[in-house]
Amino acid sequence: GYIVTNRHVIENMSHIEVTLYDKTIYPAILVGIDASTDLAVLKIDGRDLDYLDFANSDATQIGEWVLAVGNPFSLSSTVTAGIVSAKGRSINILDEATSIESFIQTDAAVNPGNSGGALVNTRGELVGINTAILTKSGRYEGYSFAVPSNIVRKISSDIIEFGAVQRAMLGVNIQEMTLKQAMRMGLEHTQGILITAVETGSAAETAGLRAGDLLLKVDGSAVNEISLLKEKLALKRPGDQVNVQFRRNERILELDVALKNVQNTFDLIRAPR
């Protein structure tokens, strides 16, 4: 009976109802929200409910066909098709200091009423939750964005299990590389994310990372954009380890980093029920 939607869909509501495709209406309770990803988890009390399997959004390919499902302009259960146009997109739509924007961009038509709806692949697996459009008119202009299913699965699992999201932190200030910086470091092209400061007591400091290190990979995946690094960390809990490959001076090094929470401890947070 758990249902994932967008926080902005149910925000400030005192009473929530869910209507299924067969017109059955259920009262829903709000299990929890996460402002950093604009996700919310609801629960209804029903039997033999259909569900979607999660796809591995990391394996989703640019150019792959996807379907967006929603209720645009109150047109219930509307399905539109498009392709994955890009991954790891940040469009600066979330205001939270800890916001995680690493959207899947598609050209499937999405309009007001699609928010919180499923983005699925051609096998019917959940690829993402439709969340935003980039538009000057307020309606679809070719650019729609979804929270990747891997983030959705982790955030919803945290909320269901703990009542709160378990945020894992490196504890660094970072910036994306410019071509001038890359040239000064002797690189042929821009790559990686530059650490500009390391927080005292943080996971990064404990592991031995320093200001000036250039992050190249996390768990074997290249991180050339801040949004991609945030996505990788969003899948972890405090106490989890990540393997970090980085450049220091002219050497390529690796470290295993035990991630901490925002208080620089390994504690998990359980919200009161």
Beta strands, then each sheet from edge to edge (+ up, - down):
strand 1: 2-6
strand 2: 16-19
strand 3: 25-34
strand 4: 39-43
strand 5: 65-70
strand 6: 78-89
strand 7: 103-106
strand 8: 118-121
strand 9: 126-133
strand 10: 144-148
strand 11: 172-176
strand 12: 193-198
strand 13: 214-218
strand 14: 221-222
strand 15: 241-248
strand 16: 251-258
sheet 1: 1+ 4- 3+ 2-
sheet 2: 5+ 6- 7+ 10- 9+ 8- 5+
sheet 3: 11+ 12- 13+ 14-
sheet 4: 11+ 12- 13+ 15- 16+
end
